[in-house]
Amino acid sequence: MSAFWYKFRYIDKNGTKKSDTLRARSIRSAKYYLLSKKYTITRIRRMTSLEIYLIKFNETPLYRLLFNPKLTRYEVYWLTKELASFLESGLPLLDALIAVRGFSTNKRYQKTITTIIDTIQIGKPLSAALEAFPSSFPRYYIIAVKSGEKIGRLAESLRSNAETINWVNVNRGKIVQATIFPIISFIMMVTSFIVSLRVLVPYFMKVLGQMRVEPPMITAKMFQLNVFLTKHGGSILVVLNVLLIGIAVLSSNKKTGYYIERVIVKLPIYGSLYVYFMSTYLSQILTLLINQRYSILNAFLLCKDLFKGPFFNAEMAIIYEKIKTGYSIGQSFDESILFPKFMAQLIKDGERTGTLDDKMSAIADLYKARLENKVEWVFKMISPAYLAFTIGVTVFFIYAFFWPVWNLYF
């Protein structure tokens, strides 16, 4: 006998009016189940096909990403930090969530926490409740929570998440503060260049032609570029848009996205930041699991989907299969084309000396420090790079426009 979906309204044990859906073979079975939960049913009816389709659509990752409320990075940090503190003090998870719900009256925040509480009340773990908000809680965040649930160290996992999110927020804030003025200046310079190219250059060439003066090479090249863009500018924009759409489509595909991500991790600055962050967070979670004597194989199985990148997923799947067939962890990492070789060497030392958990913790600290140093270097290089760019643009405009006028005047 096939089952049907039913929608019902009820009053829970606390006297709160709620509504939910249930799948059962008959309306009588549905009522018996709800009564066993000690709910006071006020209304129940069978759902239509359209309602069932909408419910299934609401559970898709795309809908959750686009329409579920999104918390800011700082809201996620404070929520995680305070929730960890409550759990460490011995407060049950449900009571801790109810407590943190009162920290903000923001409707978006209230709806998010209420949804998480409702999900946990029906018997699902915290990690499953967080998966409904992919735009607020990254995949690595949820995996860390899931690992903490499996070994009974949820508070420790949340504390680790809070520290990582705070670190990311602080460094991201530094980069934003350092780049906001150069970015605004760069936009103004690009705008000035476009105006010069489309308006000033043609007028300047006309004046120099009337005065029978040979224009500088840069000015002549800019005029040729203006003529070319006038004829083919529309086609170039179409080609660029098609190229960007093509890259987005290829990136979303697992096979082609694998090679695109493989190219990204080889980029001089961004690639290093990307690898260091993945190495740091992977080591942190493995340290947590190994410290609690969690199965190595199950630990890597849990970490296979730590990040969404197809390159990372593929490399972790290869490492997992090698460990499963008898390879050592250090040997599996040594043959990886993603993770640093020094990381593999430290893991081998940990396996040889029986201090794998300490080595994993050292790896997390090492690459976190390298990540901080790299971010600090980027932060320091922004001002000199911006200054060099400004000088180059100034020299360019002087030679292209003011130099001929200077020669004519004297």
Buried (B, 14 or more C-beta within 10 A) or exposed (E): EEEBBBBBBBEBEEEEEBEEEBEBEEBEBBBEEBEEEEBEBEEBEEBEEEEBEEEEEEEEEEBBEEEBBBBEBEBBBBBBBBBBBBBBEEBEBEEBBBBBBEEBEEEBBBEBBEBBBBBBBEEBBBBBBBBBBBEBBBBBBBBBBBBBBBBEBBBBBBBBBBBBBBBBBEBEEBEEEBBEEBEEBBEEBEEEBEEBBEEBBBEBBEBBEEEEEEBBEBBBEBBEEBEEBEEEEEEEEEEEEEEEEEEEEEBEEEEBBBEBBBEBBEEEEEBBBBBBBBBBBBBBBBBBBBBBEBEBEEBBBBBBBBBEBBBBBBBBBBBBEBBEEEBBBBBBBBBBEBBBEEBBBBBBBBBEEEEBBBBBBBBBBBBBEBBBEBBEEBBEEBEEEBEEBBEEBEEBBEBBBEBBEEEEEE
